[in-house]
Structure formats: structure tokens, C-alpha cells
Amino acid sequence: MPFKPTNLKGTRDFSPIQMAQRKYMKNIISRSFGQFGFQPIETPSFERREFLEGLYGEEAETLIFKILNSGHKVHKADIKAFGEGNFSKFISSISEKALRYDLTIPLSRYVAQHRNQITFPFRRYQIQPVWRADRPQYGRLQEFVQCDADIIGPKSILNEIDMLLLMGMIFNRLGVKKLTAKINHRLVLEELINSIGAQPLFDQIVIHLDKIDKIGISQVMTKLSAIGLDKVQLRKIEHFVESPDELANLSNCSSIVDNALKELKHIKSQYEKLTTSIDLKIIIDPQLARGLNYYTGMVTEVISDDFDSIGSIAAGGRYDNLTAKFGLSNVSGMGISLGFDRIQLLMEQQGIFPKDISQNTQILMLNFGNPYIDLVQVWAQNLRSKGKSVEVYPSQAKLSKQLTYANNLQIGTVILYGPDEEKKKEVVVKYMKSRNQVSIGIDELITHIESER
């Protein structure tokens, strides 16, 4: 049976066109990050497992890819734990490292480790892959790229406003429209859960509430019942989710909720004052949970009004004291994360990318064999030194085949130098799009190409 190569489920291959799209996106996102004062860093693709555990929530941590120990460390495998069904202990005996789940925890480790070299507030961005052992489906991969921007240091509501403005600028420059950024405050959820006497189950409740948009309120209520909420508690949560009036009632009973809502309204108001031409609207959504454990303040999630089935394309929030796990206490953070692959998918669906984005080679030098190819190579290298993207066809193929190659790759300019051109001491420059061509002197070629814009 013949071998059929295939990529791993949950990963993607990218064509040259898609790679050009990704380069285009990355340039816009990086430039926007820079304009808000963010500097780039990179962190390793894997961290110690102990650094990643206890911060995401029980369900999320099941999605962390563990790395199997190698060499002599394999002998430390706790076979007895495996036989007893203690798989957590067994995994710990064979795995000390894991692929990063997100970029926020590695950032916190980085900040704590380099605290003496960092000037606070520390504004950094990262564009790197992350891995999650999730069930692959449309818009959900096991390996994907996140684009994160975070501000670590003094706590200020200006940071929340800055992050929303930054997302608005990026999506505006990418040409993605009809977007909604939902915002909420984790203290609202805390007070809700406190009010029904279910504080010990806070993390589990939030994880399930975060799935309302995906599986619906009915299934969420079933899951909440399964973790121990009674009928009265379930009714209160369901009423809160379905009735906007319940938020006002909760606010009237709690100064914490009242202050949190005032903060959200101020953030929304300031954002709307500072943006006039950006198609990213802000709404306060008391249902928004963001299931990760480390959020402590405002949380946000961006969805496409036209393609909400793709899921959120950006998210983030306030997290306080996350660096304490790494020995640096009382440091606050605010960050956003753009889902690079989902944004690309959305832009492909909407036909947003420039039509000529795939063009890489600008000039193709045709190959008429010896002795002409020697001079052609000299011209090609000269033009490359001038900043042009130049390719020399590798073999003396038929002229029609070489021109078809240029057409297929949308190469705009073709240079012909063969026996006929040598006799006339000239070079033919052919423009593939217009089908026009000009003949110029051999010594004028470089100057002629340089003068074109």
C-alpha cells in the first residue's frame, strides 16, 4: 500500500500564498504594537510543568501537552502508580516539561526572572506558537499562533483603555470589520457566585459559564447541576444570565459590583471618545466569564458579527499578582491576545487580503543557456543588491515554459537575453500584466529597472 503523507490532525500546512498573508498580518500587528510602546521578547516553546500547573483551571490543564522525559530519566517512571490508576502521579514521574499553553505564564516567569533588568511598567509583545491538546475542529487547532501584548507594573485603568484602542487599531488596519468586543469584570461574577453561596465552586462555575455561547444555557445548567449546585442556585444563575435587570439588582446589593460596573462604563466611554473611525464596538456583557483562573479584573473577548461560529478572535483581561508563583509579589498585569490563525481564516473568508499579496519574485531572468546565462547571473545579483527580488530560471527550457512559469507565479517583469538580443547588444524587458515589452541597451538595464516603481 503506497504511503500517503499527511499532516497531523490539529495542525495546518501553509501554502506560499498563506505564508505571504501571514507575513502581511504580522507586519501590521507588530507595527501597531510598536506604536503603543510595546517591545518584542521571545520565550522558549516549553516550560517546567510545575510552572504551568495551578494557574489555568482544572479543565484547561488537561489540555497541556506534556513532554516525555528522555534518556536515563525514563527509568524514574512510577510503574506502581500506573498500576494503581494514579495517573497524575505516574505522569509526573515521566514528564518534567510541557509545551506552553499560552504566552502569559511564560511572560510572568520571564518578568520574575529578569526583574532587575526590566524597567516597569514593562510593555512587551510576543508573536509565537502555543499548543493545546484540544479536540481539533474548524477554527480550533492544537498548534496555533498567539499575538500577545501585556503591560506589567502599576495597576491603572488606562491600561485597559490602551488595550482596547490597540485592538481597534490592529483590526482597522487589517481591514476586519463588524467586530464586537465584549467586556465584563470578574468581580461581578465573584459577587454573583458569593450571593448564591457557591464560592468554593467559583472556578468550576466560571469555566462552565464561559461555554454558554458554545453549548447554550440548557447544557451549561446541566453541567452546573452535576458539580453540585441545587435548583435554587441554578435558577438564580439562569435568571442572571437571561435578565439584564438582575445585574442592577446585584449592583444595588454590592458596592463591589457597583464599582466594577462604573469601571467598565468608564472604559467603554473613554474608548468611544477616542475612536471615531474604528469598526470595533464595545458592549458590557455580564455573561462573559473567560474561564482561565488568573483573571482578576476586566476581561474582554472579540467576536466577528458575521462569523461568530469561528469563536473569539481576540481576548484578554486584568490579572493581579500572577508573578507571585515565580517569587515576585504585588505586581499587576493587563494583557490581550490575538488569535493569529483565526484572524487569518476570517480574512480569507471575507476576501480582505490584497490581491497581489502572494507576489514574491519581482523579476524573472530567462535562461537561454551558455554563454548568455553568465551575464544574466551578474545582472540578477546586481539587482538583488539594489533591493529587488530576482530569480533566474534554472534550466534552458522552452521559452513558452519559462513564460508560463512567470505567469503562474504572477511575476511582473521578465528579462530576455539570448542570441537575438546579443546580436543587437540589447536586452528585452517584458511586462507580463500589460504584455508590453521594451528593448534597451545592455548597459542601461540596471538603471532602467531601478527607475521603475
C-alpha positions in Angstrom: 0.0 0.0 0.0 1.6 3.3 -1.1 2.5 5.8 1.7 0.3 8.9 1.7 1.9 11.7 3.7 -0.4 13.8 5.8 -0.1 16.5 8.4 -1.0 15.8 12.0 -4.6 16.4 12.9 -4.9 19.7 14.7 -2.1 21.3 12.7 -2.0 23.2 9.4 0.2 23.4 6.4 0.6 26.8 4.8 0.9 27.5 1.1 3.2 30.2 -0.3 0.1 32.5 -0.6 -0.9 31.8 3.0 2.7 32.5 4.2 2.5 35.8 2.4 -0.8 36.5 4.1 0.8 35.7 7.5 3.8 38.0 6.8 1.4 40.8 5.8 -0.6 40.3 9.1 2.5 40.0 11.2 3.9 43.3 9.8 0.7 45.2 10.6 0.3 43.7 14.1 4.0 44.2 15.0 4.0 47.8 13.8 0.8 48.5 15.8 2.3 47.0 18.9 5.3 49.2 18.5 3.3 52.4 18.1 1.8 51.7 21.6 5.3 51.4 23.1 5.5 47.6 23.2 8.8 45.9 22.7 9.3 42.3 21.4 10.5 39.4 23.5 10.6 35.6 22.9 10.2 32.8 25.4 11.0 29.0 24.9 8.4 26.7 23.4 8.3 24.7 26.6 8.4 25.4 30.4 8.7 23.3 33.5 5.3 21.6 34.2 5.2 23.0 37.7 5.2 26.5 36.2 2.1 25.8 34.1 0.1 23.9 36.7 -2.4 25.5 39.1 -3.0 28.7 37.1 -5.3 27.9 34.2 -8.0 25.9 35.9 -8.6 22.2 36.2 -10.2 21.7 32.8 -7.7 23.8 30.9 -4.8 22.0 32.5 -6.0 18.7 30.9 -5.2 20.3 27.5 -1.5 20.9 28.3 0.9 18.9 26.1 3.3 17.0 28.4 6.8 16.2 27.1 8.1 12.7 27.9 11.4 12.5 29.8 14.2 11.1 27.7 17.4 9.1 28.4 18.1 7.8 31.9 15.1 9.8 33.3 12.7 7.3 31.8 13.9 4.8 34.5 12.2 7.0 37.1 8.8 6.1 35.8 6.5 5.2 38.7 5.1 1.9 37.4 3.4 1.2 40.7 1.3 4.5 40.4 0.3 3.5 36.9 -0.8 0.1 38.2 -2.9 1.7 40.9 -4.5 4.0 38.5 -2.8 7.1 39.9 -2.2 8.6 36.5 -1.4 12.1 37.8 1.5 10.7 39.9 2.6 8.5 37.0 2.6 11.4 34.5 4.7 13.5 37.0 7.3 10.7 37.1 7.8 10.6 33.4 7.3 14.2 32.4 9.0 17.3 33.9 8.3 19.7 31.0 5.4 20.8 28.9 4.7 22.8 25.7 3.4 26.3 26.6 -0.4 26.6 26.8 -0.3 30.4 26.3 2.1 33.3 26.4 1.0 34.9 29.6 2.5 32.4 32.1 5.9 32.3 30.3 5.8 36.1 30.4 5.2 36.1 34.2 8.1 33.7 34.6 10.3 36.0 32.4 9.4 39.1 34.4 10.2 37.5 37.7 13.4 36.0 36.4 14.6 39.3 34.8 13.1 41.7 37.3 16.5 43.5 37.8 16.9 44.2 34.1 13.3 45.4 33.5 12.0 48.9 33.7 8.4 49.0 35.0 5.8 49.4 33.6 7.1 46.7 31.3 5.3 46.7 27.9 6.1 43.7 25.8 4.6 41.8 22.9 5.1 38.3 21.6 4.1 36.6 18.4 4.8 32.9 18.9 3.1 29.5 18.7 1.3 27.8 21.6 0.0 24.2 21.9 -3.3 22.8 23.3 -4.4 19.2 23.4 -7.9 20.3 22.3 -10.3 18.5 20.0 -9.5 19.8 16.5 -12.3 21.4 14.7 -13.0 24.4 12.5 -11.1 27.4 13.8 -9.6 25.3 16.7 -6.1 23.9 16.3 -3.7 22.1 18.6 -0.8 24.3 17.3 -1.5 27.9 16.6 0.0 31.4 16.9 -0.9 34.0 19.5 -0.1 37.6 19.3 0.1 39.0 22.9 0.6 42.5 24.3 0.9 43.0 28.0 1.6 45.8 30.5 3.2 44.6 33.7 3.6 47.0 36.6 1.4 49.7 38.3 -2.3 49.0 38.1 -4.1 51.6 36.1 -7.4 51.7 34.2 -5.5 53.5 31.4 -4.0 50.1 30.5 -7.4 48.6 29.9 -8.3 51.5 27.6 -5.0 51.3 25.8 -5.5 47.6 25.1 -9.0 48.1 23.6 -7.6 51.0 21.5 -4.7 48.8 20.3 -7.1 46.0 19.2 -9.3 48.5 17.4 -6.2 49.9 15.5 -5.0 46.5 14.5 -8.3 45.3 13.2 -8.9 48.6 11.4 -5.5 48.3 9.7 -6.1 44.6 8.8 -9.5 45.7 7.3 -11.6 43.4 9.5 -15.0 45.0 10.2 -18.2 44.3 12.1 -16.5 43.2 15.3 -17.7 43.4 18.9 -15.6 43.5 22.0 -17.5 42.2 25.0 -16.2 43.4 28.3 -17.0 42.2 31.9 -15.5 42.3 35.3 -14.5 39.1 37.2 -15.7 40.7 40.5 -19.2 40.8 39.1 -19.0 37.0 38.7 -17.5 36.6 42.1 -20.3 38.5 43.8 -22.9 36.6 41.8 -21.4 33.3 43.0 -21.0 34.6 46.5 -24.6 35.6 46.6 -25.8 32.1 46.0 -23.4 30.6 48.5 -21.2 28.7 46.0 -17.8 30.4 46.4 -15.9 27.1 46.8 -17.1 26.2 43.3 -16.2 29.5 41.7 -13.5 28.2 39.3 -15.7 25.4 38.0 -18.8 27.6 37.6 -16.8 30.2 35.6 -15.4 27.5 33.3 -19.0 26.3 32.5 -20.4 29.8 32.2 -17.7 30.5 29.6 -19.3 27.9 27.4 -22.7 29.5 27.1 -22.1 30.8 23.6 -20.8 27.4 22.5 -23.3 24.9 24.0 -26.2 27.0 25.2 -27.6 27.8 28.6 -29.5 24.5 29.0 -26.4 22.3 28.7 -24.5 24.7 31.0 -27.2 24.4 33.6 -26.9 20.6 33.4 -23.1 20.8 33.9 -23.6 23.2 36.9 -26.0 20.7 38.4 -23.5 17.9 38.0 -20.9 19.8 40.1 -23.3 20.2 43.0 -25.5 23.4 42.5 -29.0 23.0 43.8 -32.2 24.1 42.0 -32.4 27.5 43.8 -28.8 28.3 42.9 -29.3 27.2 39.3 -32.4 29.4 39.0 -30.5 32.4 40.3 -27.7 31.9 37.8 -30.0 31.3 34.9 -32.0 34.4 35.8 -28.8 36.4 36.0 -27.7 35.2 32.6 -31.0 35.8 30.9 -32.2 39.0 32.6 -30.3 42.3 32.4 -32.2 43.6 35.4 -30.5 41.1 37.6 -27.2 42.9 37.2 -28.7 46.1 38.5 -30.2 44.2 41.5 -26.8 42.7 42.2 -25.2 46.1 41.9 -27.7 47.6 44.4 -26.7 44.9 47.0 -23.0 45.2 46.5 -20.6 48.1 46.4 -18.0 45.8 44.8 -20.3 45.2 41.8 -21.3 48.8 41.6 -17.6 49.9 41.5 -16.8 47.2 38.9 -19.6 48.4 36.7 -18.6 52.0 37.0 -15.1 51.0 35.9 -16.5 49.1 32.9 -18.7 52.1 31.9 -15.7 54.5 32.2 -13.6 52.2 30.0 -16.3 52.0 27.4 -16.9 55.7 27.4 -13.3 56.6 27.1 -12.8 54.1 24.3 -15.7 55.6 22.3 -14.4 59.1 22.8 -11.0 58.2 21.4 -12.2 56.2 18.4 -14.3 57.5 15.6 -13.4 55.5 12.5 -12.7 52.1 14.0 -15.3 49.4 13.4 -14.9 47.7 16.8 -17.9 48.3 19.1 -17.8 47.7 22.9 -20.6 46.2 24.9 -20.8 45.3 28.6 -21.8 41.7 28.8 -22.3 40.3 32.4 -22.2 36.7 31.0 -18.6 37.0 29.8 -16.5 34.8 32.0 -13.1 33.9 30.4 -12.5 30.6 32.1 -8.8 31.0 33.0 -8.2 31.2 36.7 -5.7 34.0 36.7 -8.1 36.9 35.7 -9.0 39.3 38.4 -10.5 42.4 36.8 -11.8 43.4 33.4 -12.0 40.7 30.9 -12.7 41.0 27.2 -13.4 38.9 24.1 -13.7 40.0 20.5 -16.0 38.2 18.1 -17.0 38.7 14.5 -20.6 39.7 13.9 -20.6 37.8 10.6 -18.7 34.8 11.6 -19.4 34.2 15.3 -19.2 30.4 14.6 -15.4 30.8 14.4 -15.2 31.7 18.0 -13.4 34.6 19.6 -10.6 36.1 17.5 -9.0 38.1 20.4 -9.3 38.1 24.2 -7.6 39.2 27.4 -8.0 40.8 30.8 -6.6 42.1 34.0 -4.5 39.7 36.2 -3.0 40.7 39.5 -0.1 39.0 41.3 0.4 36.3 38.6 4.2 36.7 39.0 3.9 35.6 42.7 4.2 31.9 41.6 7.7 32.8 40.4 8.7 34.8 43.5 7.7 38.3 42.5 4.6 39.5 44.5 2.3 42.5 44.2 2.8 43.1 40.5 -0.2 43.7 38.3 -0.7 42.9 34.6 -3.1 43.6 31.8 -2.9 41.8 28.5 -4.6 40.9 25.2 -4.1 38.0 22.9 -5.0 38.0 19.2 -5.7 34.6 17.6 -3.5 34.9 14.6 -4.8 31.8 12.8 -8.5 32.6 13.4 -8.0 36.1 12.1 -6.3 34.8 9.0 -9.2 32.4 8.5 -11.7 35.2 8.9 -9.8 37.5 6.5 -9.6 34.7 3.9 -13.4 34.2 4.2 -14.1 37.9 3.8 -11.6 38.3 0.9 -9.7 41.1 2.7 -6.1 40.3 1.7 -4.6 42.4 -1.1 -4.9 40.6 -4.4 -1.2 40.8 -5.2 -0.1 39.7 -1.7 1.4 36.4 -3.0 3.9 38.1 -5.3 7.4 37.5 -4.0 9.7 37.3 -7.1 9.5 40.7 -8.9 11.8 39.8 -11.8 12.5 36.6 -13.6 15.6 36.3 -15.7 15.0 33.8 -18.6 17.6 31.1 -19.3 19.0 30.8 -22.8 21.9 28.7 -21.7 25.6 29.4 -22.3 27.2 31.9 -22.8 24.3 34.2 -22.0 23.5 32.9 -18.6 26.8 34.2 -17.1 25.9 37.8 -17.8 22.3 37.2 -16.7 23.5 36.0 -13.3 25.7 39.1 -13.0 22.6 41.3 -13.6 20.5 39.3 -11.2 23.0 39.7 -8.4 23.4 43.4 -9.1 19.6 43.9 -8.9 19.4 41.9 -5.7 22.0 44.2 -4.2 19.7 47.1 -5.1 16.8 45.6 -3.2 15.0 43.8 -6.0 13.6 40.3 -5.7 15.1 38.4 -8.7 15.0 34.8 -9.8 17.0 33.1 -12.6 15.2 30.3 -14.3 17.3 27.2 -13.5 17.4 25.4 -16.9 17.4 26.2 -20.6 13.8 25.2 -21.1 11.5 26.2 -23.9 10.6 29.9 -23.9 6.9 29.1 -23.6 7.6 27.0 -20.4 9.6 29.8 -18.8 6.9 32.4 -19.6 4.2 30.1 -18.2 6.2 29.8 -15.0 6.3 33.6 -14.7 2.5 33.8 -15.4 1.6 31.1 -12.8 3.7 32.8 -10.1 2.4 36.3 -11.1 5.9 37.6 -11.7 5.5 41.1 -13.1 8.8 41.5 -15.1 10.7 39.1 -17.3 14.2 39.8 -18.7 15.2 38.1 -22.0 18.8 37.9 -23.2 19.7 35.4 -25.8 21.3 35.1 -29.3 19.0 37.7 -30.9 19.5 40.2 -28.1 23.3 39.6 -28.1 23.5 40.5 -31.8 21.6 43.8 -31.2 23.5 44.5 -28.0 20.2 44.9 -26.1 18.0 43.4 -23.5 14.2 42.8 -23.7 12.2 43.8 -20.7 8.7 42.1 -20.9 5.9 43.2 -18.6 3.6 40.2 -18.1 0.5 42.0 -16.9 0.2 44.5 -19.7 2.0 42.2 -22.3 4.1 45.2 -23.3 7.9 45.0 -23.8 10.8 47.3 -24.4 14.3 46.9 -25.8 17.1 48.7 -24.0 20.9 48.8 -24.2 22.8 46.2 -22.2 24.5 48.9 -20.1 21.1 50.5 -19.4 19.3 47.5 -17.9 20.1 48.1 -14.2 19.3 51.8 -14.4 16.1 51.1 -16.2 14.9 48.6 -13.6 15.9 50.8 -10.7 13.9 53.7 -12.1 10.7 51.7 -12.1 8.4 52.0 -9.1 
